[in-house]
């Protein structure tokens, strides 16, 4: 199977699937080589995976390549899914590994804006003075400079720190959910997130 196999045809291939098929049934059929079932899984998660790829590389062309690479890896490793977790958790773990590998190769990142933290305190980027592009050229330039500073600080994080930070502050995932995806404990994720935040605070101390 190559990238072309992930392209969706004009006909809805899910017409071959039984009405009301649950996800585990579809996964089992995909594991047995059912192309329609695998395409149904791709369609179910393609938007989330593509959005994650876009945030990692900030380029539609590169995101498309990363998306294809992720689902190709899912296709090749699907037989190793043992139903010991939800399929979505397993899928995110595979995709996260692909993204981390990419981050190791290409250090590029997008500024993130996150929701309220679990402890009720403002998220990290909410502590940075907001500078939106306006009709004022000076403020627009300053905003670009801030974006550049933040991206540079993110580039200095390890791939795992960046992915944990991405999932927490951009996707708004709970620490426990990130731990399941990473195959580790909530405490380990919390420590990783703490290290990433401290590094960013140090790099951006004059902006906080």
N, C-alpha and C positions, 0 to 999 in steps of 0.2 A: 504493500500500500504506500503510495506517495502522496504529496500534497494535493494532487488533483482529486484524490479520493475523498478529501474533506469538502470539496465543492458540492453544494447542494443543487440537484437538478431541478428543473421546473416542476416535475411531478412530486407530490408529497409522498416520500417513501414510507412514511408512517402509516399509510393506508393499509399496509400489509400486517400491521400490528393489531392484536385483538383490542377491541374497544375497552377503555378503562384499565389497560395494562399498568401495573404498578412498576416502580423504578427497578426493584430487584428482579422482577420478571424480565424486564428489558435488558438489564445487565447480563443475566444468564443467557439470554438469546444472543447478545452481542459476543459473549465469551465463546459461544458455539459457532461463531462465524457468520451470524445474521447481519448483513450489511445494513438493512433497514433499521434494526435495533440500535446499531452503533450510531447511525446518522441521527436517530432520535435523541440519543444521549448528547451528541454534539450540539444539536439545536437547543436542548434544554439548558445547557451551560455556556453556549458560545458567547453570549453577550457579556457575562461576568468575566470570563477568561480574557476576552479581547480588551475589556476596560482595564483589567489589571495590567495587561501587557502594554497598553497605551500609557499608563502611569509610570511604568518602569522605563520605557525607552523614549517617550514623548515624540514619537514619530509614527505616523500611520503605516508607512511601508515596513518599518522594522517591527512594529507591533503585529502586523499581519504575518510576518515570518515567524515571530515568536509564538503566535497563536497556533500556526501550523505545526511548529516543532512540538509544542505542548501536547496537542491532540494526537500527533503521530506517536509520541512516547506513550500516551494513554492507550492507544490502539495496540502497541507492541507489548505493553506490560499488563493489559487487562486480564490476562489469564492468571496473573498473580494476585488479583483481588480475591480475598478469602472471606468476605462478608463479616469480618471481625469489627468493622466500624461502618458508619454510613458511607455510601458511595461518594457523596459530596465531599466528605472529609478526606477520603483517599484521593479523590481527584485533585483537590486543592493541594494536597501534599506533593503529588507528582508535578503539578504546575508550578508550585513554589520552588521546587528543586530546579526546574528548567529556568525560572526567572533568576534564581540565585547564581546558576551557572553563567547566565547572560551577564549579570552584574559583575561577576568576576572578570568577564572578558571586556565588557564595555561599562565604564563607570559614568553613567548618566542618570539623572534623577530629576523629579518634578517637585516643586514646592507643594507641601500638603497643608490642608486646613482641616482640623478634626473637630469632633463633637465634644461635649462635656465629658470629663474624665469620670471614671467609676467612683472616685472619692469625692465628686462634686466640685473639684477644682477646675479652673480653665485648662484646656489642653495646651500643649507646648507652644504651638504657633499663635495661639490667642494672646500670648504674653508679649509678642513682638508688635511693635507699633505698626498699625495698618497704614499702608501707603498705596492707594489705588491710582491707576493712571487717570489723569484728568486732562482738561484742555491746557493746563499749565505745563509747558515743555520741561521745566525744571523738575517738577514733581514726577512727571513721566520718566525722566532719566533716573531720578532717585529710586523710583519703584523698580526699574530694571536692575539697578545696582543691588538693591536688596534681594531681588530674585536670584541674582548671580551669587551673592554671598551665601544664601540658603542652599542653593544647589551645590556649591563648593563644599559646604559643611556636610551635606548629605553624602557627597562623594567620598568623604574621609571615613565614613562608617564601614564596618565590615559588611559583606553581603547579607549575613544572617541578621545583623542589627538593623540593616535597612529594610529587610523584608518584614521583620517583626514590627518595626516602626510604621511601615506602610500599612500592614494589616490592622494595626491598632488605631493609628491616627487618621488614616485615609478611608479605610473600609469600615472603621468603627467596630471591629470585632472585639469581643470580650477576651480577656487573657486566657481563660479556660479553653475557649474555642481555638485560639491560636496554638495553645499547647497541644491540642488534639491533632491539628494539622501538622505541626512540627514533630509530632511523635515524642513530646517531652512534657514535663510538668508545668503547671501554672507558675510555680515559684521560679523555675528556670527562665520562663518567658519574661516574668516580671523583672528579674535581674538583668536580662538582656536589654529590655526596654529602658531600664534605669541607666545602664551604661550608655546606651545610644543618646538618651536625653541629656545626660551630663556632658557628653562630648559636644553635643550641639549647643548647649548653654555656654560652654567654654569658648567655642568658636564664634559664637554670636553674642558674647557678653555685652558688647557696646550697643546692641540693638534691643536688649531686653529691659 
